[in-house]
């Protein structure tokens, strides 16, 4: 069973902590809002970075879903 990161676009205010902490998982859009890279599946070895992004999002806009 895999894990997948998700950003709630309604809550994201573009602080950029997600893509600063985990650029392999997140990237900014043209306005600085966070976007999930690809399908959002967290590759093996990237679990810690995904959890850091979740914990450091001021709006709590990021979640990790179990597939």
HELIX and SHEET records of a PDB file:
HELIX    1   1 UNK A   17  UNK A   21  1                                   5    
HELIX    2   2 UNK A   47  UNK A   56  1                                  10    
SHEET    1   A 2 UNK A   3  UNK A   7  0                                        
SHEET    2   A 2 UNK A  62  UNK A  66 -1                                        
SHEET    1   B 2 UNK A  26  UNK A  28  0                                        
SHEET    2   B 2 UNK A  34  UNK A  36 -1                                        
END                                                                             
